[in-house]
Amino acid sequence: NPGSVGQPRDGDPTASWLELDTDAGLATWRRAAYDVDSVRREMIDAGLPGRLVERLAVGL
C-alpha cells in the first residue's frame, strides 16, 4: 500500500496514496490536505514523542 497518512518522508505533510486503475493500466499519485495542527495537538496531549509530532509538520 504505497502512500502515507501521518508518517510522511517526502517533505509534504499532506496525506498521499497511489490509486491503481487496473482496467485502464494507470497509476496515479493522489494527495489530500487534512488538519495537521489538530492532529499534532492531540499527539502532544497524548504524550507522544516530539519527533513524531514534528514529523507531521515538516513531512520528513
N, C-alpha and C positions, 0 to 999 in steps of 0.2 A: 504494500500500500504506500506508494510514494506520496509524500506530502508532509505537512506539519501543521498542527494547531497547538501553539503553546511552547514548542521547543524548536524554534527556527534556527537554522545555521547559515542562512544566506544573506543576512543583513536587512531583511524585510520582515517586520513583525506581523504582517497580516497572515491569516490562515491560507494555506496552499494545499492543492491536491492535483493529481493527474486524472483527467477524465478520459477514459478509453472507450471509443466507439468501435467495437469490433466489426460491425456491419460495414461501416464506411472506411475502416482501416485508419482511423485518425486518433491521435493522442494530443490532448490539449491541456496545458497547464492552466489552472484556474486560481484566482485569489479572491479573498473576501475580507473586508475590514471587520473588526469586532472591537468591543470596548476594552482595550488592553489595560487602560488605567484602572478600571473597575476590577478586573481580574488581579492585577498587581496588588491593589489594596486588600483584596480577600486573601491573597497569598501571605501578605505581611501579617494580617490579623491571625492567620492560621499558624504563624511562626515558622514558615518555610525559609530556607536559607536565602540570603540576599542575592547570591549569584544566580539563583533560579529566577528570582523576581526581576533582576536586571536583564536577564536574557530575553525576557518578553519585550522589553522596551527597545532593545537595540537589534534584536534578531540575530545574535551571534552566540 
